[in-house]
Amino acid sequence: MKVSFPVTKTTTPRQKPNPRELVFGTIFSDHMFEMSYSPQKEWHDGKIVPYGPIMLEPSTAVFHYGQEMFEGLKAYKADDGRILLFRPEKNADRINVTNERMCIPTVDPELMVEAIRQVVTVDQDWIPEADDTSLYIRPFIIATDPYLGVRPSKTFKLYIILSPVGPYYKGGLAPTKILVEDKYVRAIIGGTGYAKVGGNYAASLKAQEEAIKKGYSQVLWLDGIERSYVEEIGTSNAFFKIDGEIFTSPLTGTILPGITRDSVLQLLKHWGENVTEKRFTIQEVYEAHASGKLDEVFATGTAAVISPVGELCWKDQVITINNNEIGDISRKLYDEINAIQRGRTTDTFGWVVEV
Ligand SMILES: *Cc1c(COP(=O)(O)O)cnc(C)c1O
């Protein structure tokens, strides 16, 4: 793609953070990408500008009815200095799946990837180089009509902001404690569970807060109808290894189609593991544990990549998984995906895109 977005450089570049002290999502780079949408001009005026506050009227649609969406991916600095993105075209495609659900106009996927490349290139010195660090990329779109009525906005803004990040969980791959949520629900069929939108998260905060009060780091969501089928873990997809076989929930409309999830499925199949997308219940998980057949549980997502689960609590019944240790599959997946993302191993699947 030949488009070259104009760049306005900041006159006040900020100091880069200490790569050892990065906390997820707290520091932002010097520049951001911005693009506008109007019915006449469609997406237009894409540009890279200094990172800074956005001026909007208090009546702006997104503040009232939440018409917005977001994405998340990462840029890595390879040992040889190349800048690598992991499957960015999948994020660009998913943007349009979300947009379609949210009545937000679609964005040309090639233009989207190009915008990501160009803003990352401008701020490439912000990509931390230490192991377990990367530059988190957050594209998002907001409805900008200054209008207090419930209807899809006619105007939108798309932004891409960049944040140098360290490991999502302090301690990297340490097993987490997860509370199985049996009161609140995240999504039901017909809702927005498969779309990456703030509303899903706003609705989940209460559950998350209560879980943290009880000493758990995330919740495991069950299906919204029977509160029985296993769906997702917080901001990640969930995998269970039971009696040598690996399961994850199918994409039935309530689950976010994670790109890490898809990569894990492909890798496991490539390694000859017995992996199946199928609905299964929390009862089955507990029964498997009772008969000593629950081998491993782990969550997958861009932020943490692989996050092993060491403990589950469901209706006050606590079970410990794999002795609260990192499982073999979790470890192998984490190492392999990390190596691919950082250009340290052969990229058999053609997942990595050089900026
Ligand atoms: C983003 C997200 C995921 C993980 O998706 P990745 O593409 O792997 O980062 C899983 N569940 C939810 C609810 C999410 O928002």
The ligand as a Gaussian input file, in Angstrom:
#p B3LYP/6-31G(d) Opt

LIG

0 1
 C       -9.072000      -9.371000      23.387000
 C       -9.785000     -10.436000      24.132000
 C       -9.334000     -11.772000      24.144000
 C       -8.035000     -12.216000      23.555000
 O       -7.874000     -11.938000      22.208000
 P       -6.412000     -11.903000      21.570000
 O       -6.654000     -11.561000      20.153000
 O       -5.806000     -13.247000      21.761000
 O       -5.667000     -10.843000      22.321000
 C      -10.124000     -12.721000      24.780000
 N      -11.263000     -12.384000      25.406000
 C      -11.710000     -11.102000      25.442000
 C      -12.979000     -10.807000      26.144000
 C      -10.983000     -10.088000      24.811000
 O      -11.424000      -8.828000      24.858000

